[in-house]
Amino acid sequence: MAQFPWENQFMASVPAFVAAGMAEERAHYLLQEYIRLAHSTPMPPVLDFSKGLASDASPYLARDQQIHELMLAIFEPLLSRFALDGKENFHRLLPALKTCGVTLVANHLSHFDAAVIYALLNREADLALYARELFFIAGRLVFTSDFSRVAGRMFNTMLVASPRDIEENPGVQRQLAQLNIRSFKEAKSRQRNGQALVLYPEGTRSRDARMGQFHAALYNYVEGTVVLPVALTGPEKILHAEAFTFGLTSGAMKIGEPLFVGAADDCPAGITRFDNGALPKHTRKQQTMDALGKAVADLLPAAMRGFYAADRVNN
């Protein structure tokens, strides 16, 4: 079996696990298991466009239990120096899970941000049950990559095509557009039925740890839901944007106060409402997403706020 180009760099991660207290033999085994699964995990059937987008193909992928257990075993030591702050804010939104729905929005730093969010919530006894019901919006390119495809099966995902993906693949633009429509409809249905959605509204990983602007195109996912701002620091040091070797570092996940985006009559009790209806219609989507971006940025160190830095926002 031919090696993937990234395998040697990936196996160079062993010292990070040893530094976290894991036996070297165990670290070798876990990394080799990831590589084995990278060779054997197939592309999701919904992404086979050879005959168009199948009418019954769902863009939702339930987590793979074997991969779930492997990824937890990999990430528990890597996250041993990470803190979770703001658990009380997660508990505040629980009543909304079965009413208007919940959306988590976070900054995007690494290939494995979703694994970080999932694993940090899952290690909390009072949040693990809810973590396992989360589903993450994941770009199609996550699953066309032999490196990230395995990690994408750790948790529930909803497949979408990014604007860049659509632009760069004119031969399947129609199928990608259909995929996005189907994903949106199913995502909203799942939110109404109690599953919280996780979005990375910047649309791509930051290469310098500073936030980019949240995209207006994702507004429809958050409208009518309780939105929970989530700020990550440190995942980019576990795995740098263009690297394949894990590192051991400190970091944090901070959960901010929930906001309801929608009409006053629909706002759950005890949740602050963001009055998007008062905004001009032609700028409402972008202004709403910018307000959510600022809510995330306010939880980050000033040097990471990027587009939402105070001097930029005030100007």
DADA-V972666 format. One record per residue. PSI is psi in whole degrees, -180 to 180 (none if undefined). Layout:
PSI
PSI
//
This chain:
126
142
148
150
-23
-2
-44
-42
-39
-44
-19
1
-12
-45
-31
-39
-40
-42
-27
-2
5
145
142
-40
-41
-41
-45
-46
-47
-44
-39
-34
-41
-45
-43
-44
-31
-32
-26
-15
120
162
144
136
-31
-19
5
101
16
-27
31
-177
116
139
-24
9
123
139
1
131
117
150
149
121
-39
-45
-37
-49
-40
-46
-36
-42
-34
-43
-22
-47
-37
-26
13
-20
15
142
150
119
144
23
-34
-29
-33
-43
-31
-28
-5
-40
-25
-13
-35
12
-89
-18
162
140
127
133
134
157
160
115
-26
161
-28
25
-42
-40
-36
-50
-48
-49
-37
-40
-39
-28
-10
121
-35
-3
-12
-42
-41
-35
-39
-11
-7
152
144
133
125
130
146
-34
-21
-36
-10
-11
127
-21
-47
-11
-41
-49
-33
-12
8
-30
175
137
155
119
135
167
130
160
-39
-42
-46
-44
-39
-4
68
-26
-21
24
-40
-45
-38
-39
-41
-39
-45
-40
-46
-40
-43
-46
-43
-35
-46
-38
-42
-36
-43
-24
15
1
128
142
140
126
150
87
-8
-25
-15
161
140
136
-9
13
0
142
142
175
141
141
133
-26
-19
4
-42
-23
-35
-22
131
11
164
126
131
113
136
129
128
137
131
-29
-31
-17
-21
-44
110
157
-39
19
168
15
125
148
160
126
169
159
-176
155
120
130
122
-177
137
148
140
130
101
-167
148
-38
-23
-4
125
150
138
2
131
136
134
117
75
-22
-20
-7
152
138
-38
-15
4
-44
-48
-40
-37
-47
-34
-36
-39
-39
-41
-36
-37
-47
-36
-18
-8
159
149
-36
-15
-1
-20
-119
-29
20
147
-43
-34
-45
-41
-21
none
//
